[in-house]
Amino acid sequence: MVEVSENQSDTFDIGGELTVHRLAYGAMRLTGEDIIGRPDDEEEAREVLQRAVEMDVDFVDTADSYGPGVSERIIREAIDPDDAVVGTKAGLLRNRSGDWIPHGGPDYFRNQVLCSLDRLGVESIDLYQLHTPDVDCSFEDAVQTFAELKDDGLVDHVGLSNVSVEQLDEARDIVDVATVQNEYNVGNRDHEDVLEACEEAGIGFITYFPIGGGELGEKRSVLEDVAGNHDATPRQVALAWLLQHSPVTIPIPGTSSVEHLEQNVAASALELSDEEMARLSE
C-alpha cells in the first residue's frame, strides 16, 4: 500500500485567491450514525482533522446539515481557521429517518449563515455553497441571496452544489462562482459536462462521493489491476485518477479514521501512466 507523510497533490486557487491542495477532506462523517448527532468518539473526530492539517490537507468541506451543526462545531474545536480553508453549505435539512430535505429561502439562508459563522468561529465563511438548487425559492433568488451575503462580507466566495451546466451559467450571471460540487468519480461521470464547463471557466470542481463508497461498479476490476501495478489500493487509484483527470478537480474523500485518512492522502503520490488513465477513462 502506498504511504506518504504529506499531501503531494498540486494546488488550486479557489476564487482565484484561496490556494489549497487539491486532495481535500469531506467532514460529513464526523457525526453520528446516519449523519445525525455526535460521533461515538468526538476526540477521535478532532484527531482526524488535526492529522489532516498536519499532512497539508488544507481544504475541509462540510455543511450545516451534517449533524445538523455537529460537523461545523467539531471543525472549530479541532483546527485553527488559519490552518485550512473551510467550505460549508446551506439548503438541505436532515431528519432521523435519514432523509435529505431541500429547504431554504432568502430569510432562511441569512439566518443559516449566522449559525454557521458562530459554529465555525469565524468572521466570514471562506466558501459558502448552495447545497441544492431545489429549495423553496427560485434558483435565481437563492443565488442572489448568496451574492448579497458575499457583498455584506459574511461570505468570501460563493459555490454551488448539485447543479447542471445551465444552472451554473445562470448563477454566473448573478455572482462569481468559485466552485461547483457534484457527485463524480471514475465509475460515475454523469456530470462530465459540468466538469468541462468548470475547466473552461477556471472554476473548482469539488467531487463528492469520489470513491463511490468503495464500490465503483464496472471499474472495480480495472482499478484492482492498476492498483497491483503500484502496490496501492483500488480506492487510492480512484483518487489518483480524479487528480490526474482534470486540473480543477478537488476530491473530498471523507472518513472518521486517521488510518483511512492517511491512506487517502497517500493517493496524492500516485502517478498513473497515460495507458492506465485511458483504461480507467473508457
C-alpha positions in Angstrom: 0.0 0.0 0.0 1.3 3.5 -0.9 2.2 5.6 2.1 3.3 9.2 2.4 3.6 11.7 5.2 2.1 14.7 3.5 -0.3 15.8 0.8 1.5 15.8 -2.5 -1.3 16.9 -4.8 -0.9 20.1 -6.6 -2.9 23.2 -5.8 -5.9 25.1 -7.0 -6.8 28.7 -6.2 -10.4 28.8 -5.1 -11.9 32.1 -6.3 -8.5 33.0 -7.7 -7.1 33.6 -4.2 -7.6 30.8 -1.7 -4.7 28.4 -2.6 -5.4 24.8 -1.4 -4.0 21.4 -2.2 -6.5 19.6 -4.5 -6.8 16.5 -2.4 -9.1 17.8 0.3 -11.2 16.3 3.1 -15.0 15.9 3.4 -16.2 16.3 7.0 -19.7 14.7 6.7 -18.6 11.5 8.6 -17.6 13.5 11.7 -21.1 12.9 13.1 -23.3 10.2 14.5 -25.0 7.4 12.7 -27.0 8.5 9.6 -25.2 11.9 9.8 -27.3 12.7 12.9 -25.9 13.8 16.3 -22.5 13.5 17.8 -20.0 10.9 16.7 -19.3 8.0 19.1 -15.8 9.4 19.8 -15.5 13.2 19.5 -11.9 13.1 20.4 -11.1 10.8 17.5 -13.1 13.1 15.2 -10.9 16.0 16.2 -7.8 13.9 15.8 -8.8 13.1 12.2 -9.0 16.8 11.4 -5.8 17.6 13.2 -3.9 14.9 11.4 -5.3 16.1 8.1 -3.9 19.6 8.7 -0.6 18.1 9.7 -0.5 16.3 6.4 -1.1 19.5 4.4 -4.8 18.8 3.8 -5.8 22.5 3.8 -9.4 22.4 2.4 -12.2 21.0 4.5 -15.8 20.7 3.2 -18.8 20.5 5.5 -22.5 21.6 5.7 -24.9 23.0 8.3 -27.0 19.8 7.8 -24.2 17.4 8.9 -25.2 16.6 12.4 -27.0 19.1 11.9 -24.4 21.6 13.1 -22.1 18.9 14.6 -19.5 18.8 11.9 -19.1 22.5 11.9 -18.7 22.7 15.6 -16.1 19.9 15.7 -14.1 21.7 12.9 -14.0 24.8 15.1 -12.8 22.8 18.1 -10.2 20.9 16.2 -8.4 23.3 13.9 -7.3 26.9 13.7 -9.2 28.8 10.9 -5.8 30.0 9.6 -4.7 26.4 9.0 -7.3 25.4 6.4 -9.9 26.8 4.1 -13.4 25.7 5.2 -16.3 25.4 2.8 -19.8 24.9 4.2 -23.3 24.6 2.7 -26.9 25.5 3.2 -30.1 24.3 1.5 -30.7 20.8 2.9 -32.2 19.6 6.2 -31.6 16.2 7.8 -34.0 14.1 9.8 -33.8 11.0 11.9 -35.2 8.9 9.1 -32.1 9.7 7.1 -33.8 12.0 4.5 -32.1 14.9 2.9 -34.9 17.6 2.6 -34.4 20.6 0.3 -35.2 23.7 2.2 -34.4 27.4 2.0 -35.3 30.9 1.0 -33.6 34.3 1.4 -34.5 34.7 5.1 -33.5 31.2 5.9 -30.1 31.5 4.2 -29.5 34.8 6.0 -30.2 33.0 9.3 -28.2 29.9 8.5 -25.1 31.8 7.5 -25.1 33.4 11.0 -25.4 29.9 12.6 -22.5 28.6 10.5 -20.4 31.6 11.4 -21.0 31.0 15.0 -20.3 27.3 14.9 -17.1 27.7 12.9 -16.0 30.7 15.0 -15.1 32.9 12.1 -15.9 36.5 10.9 -16.6 35.3 7.4 -17.0 32.0 5.7 -14.3 31.1 3.2 -16.6 29.3 0.8 -20.4 29.2 1.2 -22.2 26.8 -1.1 -25.9 26.4 -2.1 -26.4 22.7 -1.3 -29.1 22.1 -3.8 -31.0 24.2 -6.4 -34.3 22.6 -5.3 -35.1 24.9 -2.4 -38.3 26.8 -1.5 -37.5 29.8 -3.7 -36.4 30.2 -7.3 -32.8 29.3 -8.1 -32.2 32.9 -9.2 -33.4 34.2 -5.8 -31.3 31.7 -3.9 -28.1 32.6 -5.8 -28.9 36.3 -5.4 -29.2 35.9 -1.7 -25.8 34.2 -1.6 -24.4 37.0 -3.7 -25.8 39.5 -1.1 -24.2 37.6 1.7 -20.9 38.0 -0.1 -21.5 41.7 -0.6 -22.2 42.0 3.1 -18.9 40.5 4.0 -20.3 37.4 5.6 -19.0 35.1 2.8 -15.8 35.4 0.9 -16.7 33.1 -2.0 -19.8 31.5 -3.4 -20.1 27.9 -4.5 -22.9 25.7 -5.9 -23.7 22.0 -5.5 -25.7 19.5 -7.5 -26.2 21.8 -10.5 -26.3 21.4 -14.2 -24.3 23.4 -16.8 -27.4 25.6 -17.4 -27.8 26.4 -13.8 -24.1 27.2 -13.5 -24.4 29.6 -16.4 -27.5 31.2 -14.8 -25.7 31.6 -11.5 -22.6 33.1 -13.1 -24.8 35.9 -14.5 -25.5 36.9 -10.8 -22.3 36.2 -8.9 -18.7 35.0 -9.4 -19.0 31.2 -8.8 -15.8 29.9 -7.2 -16.7 26.2 -7.1 -19.2 23.6 -8.1 -19.6 20.4 -6.0 -21.3 17.5 -7.8 -21.1 13.7 -7.4 -18.3 12.5 -9.6 -15.9 9.5 -9.7 -14.2 7.1 -12.0 -17.4 5.0 -12.0 -19.9 7.8 -12.3 -19.1 10.5 -14.8 -22.7 11.8 -15.4 -21.5 15.4 -14.8 -18.6 15.4 -17.2 -20.2 18.3 -19.0 -20.3 20.3 -15.8 -16.6 19.5 -15.2 -15.8 20.7 -18.7 -17.6 23.9 -18.1 -15.7 24.4 -14.9 -12.4 23.8 -16.7 -13.3 26.4 -19.3 -14.2 29.0 -16.6 -11.4 28.2 -14.1 -13.9 27.1 -11.5 -13.0 24.4 -8.9 -14.9 21.2 -9.4 -15.3 19.6 -5.9 -16.1 15.9 -6.3 -18.2 14.4 -3.6 -18.5 10.6 -3.3 -15.1 10.5 -5.0 -14.6 6.8 -4.5 -18.2 5.8 -4.9 -18.5 4.4 -1.4 -15.7 2.0 -2.3 -17.8 0.1 -4.9 -17.1 1.8 -8.2 -19.1 -0.7 -10.1 -17.8 -1.7 -13.5 -14.5 0.0 -12.9 -13.7 -2.3 -9.9 -11.7 -4.9 -11.9 -9.5 -2.4 -13.8 -8.9 -0.4 -10.6 -7.7 -3.6 -8.9 -5.5 -4.4 -11.9 -3.9 -0.9 -11.9 -3.6 -0.9 -8.1 -1.5 -4.0 -8.4 1.0 -2.2 -10.6 1.6 0.4 -7.9 1.3 -1.6 -4.7 -1.8 0.6 -4.0 -5.4 0.0 -3.2 -8.3 0.4 -5.7 -9.5 3.4 -3.6 -6.1 5.1 -3.9 -6.1 4.6 -7.6 -9.6 6.1 -7.9 -8.5 9.2 -6.1 -5.3 9.4 -8.2 -7.4 9.2 -11.3 -9.5 12.1 -10.2 -6.5 14.2 -9.5 -4.9 13.5 -12.9 -8.1 13.6 -14.9 -8.5 17.4 -14.7 -6.6 20.3 -13.1 -9.7 21.7 -11.5 -11.0 18.6 -9.7 -10.9 18.7 -5.8 -11.8 15.3 -4.4 -13.1 15.4 -0.8 -12.9 11.8 0.5 -14.4 11.6 4.0 -13.5 9.3 6.9 -13.7 9.1 10.6 -10.5 7.1 10.9 -6.9 8.5 11.0 -5.7 5.4 9.3 -8.1 5.8 6.4 -7.3 9.5 6.1 -3.6 8.6 5.8 -4.4 6.1 3.1 -6.4 8.7 1.2 -3.7 11.3 1.4 -1.2 8.7 0.1 -3.1 8.6 -3.1 -1.7 12.1 -3.9 1.7 10.5 -4.5 0.5 8.0 -7.2 1.4 8.7 -10.8 -0.7 6.8 -13.2 0.6 6.2 -16.8 -1.2 7.5 -19.8 -2.3 3.9 -20.6 -3.7 3.4 -17.1 -5.6 6.7 -17.3 -7.0 5.7 -20.7 -8.1 2.3 -19.4 -9.8 3.9 -16.4 -11.5 6.5 -18.5 -13.0 4.2 -21.0 
